[in-house]
């Protein structure tokens, strides 16, 4: 039971961190002028979306193994 609780807390922390980074990137995108700044922020958001997908896939594999 403790392992399950710790694993759940770890996963929630990972998702929370990604969500916070995405929220910050969205705020920056909203504030950015059209051009290079906005493009950099958009690339950051795409990277974070990929990171989220990889994290989700990793956690789903861990559930399948357990």
N, C-alpha and C positions, 0 to 999 in steps of 0.2 A: 504494500500500500504506500509506503514511503517513497519507493522508487517511482511509482505512478505519479504521485503528487509532485515530486521533484522534477520529473520529466515534463509534466504539464506546466509547471511554473517556468521552466526553461523555454518551452515552446511559446508561451504567452509573452515572455520577455523578448524573444526574437521577433515575434510579430509586432509587438509594441514598438520596438526600435525601428523596424522598417516603416511602420505607419508614421512615426514621428519624423523620420527623414523625408518621407513622401510629402507630408504636410508642409514641412519647411520648404521643399522644392516647389510645391504649388504656390506658396506665398511669394517665393522669389520670382516665379514665372509671372505671377500676377503683377508684380512690381517692375518687371523688366521691360525695357523698351524693345520694340521689334528689332531684331538684328542678332548680333553675335551673342549677347548675354542671354537672350531668350532661347537661342539654339543650344547653348551650353546647359541651361537648366533643363531643357527638354531631353537632351541626351542623358542627363543625370536621372530624370524620371524613368526613362526607358531602362537604364541600368538597374534602378531600384525595382522596377517591375520584374525584370529577369531574376533579380536576387530573391524577390518574394516567391516566384514560381519555383526556383531551386530549393528554397527553404521548405516550402510546402511539400514538394516532392520528397525531400529528405525525411521529413516527419512522417509522411504517409508510408514510406518504405519501412521506417522503424516500427510503425504500428503493425504492418503486415508481418514483420519478422517476429514480433512479440506474441 
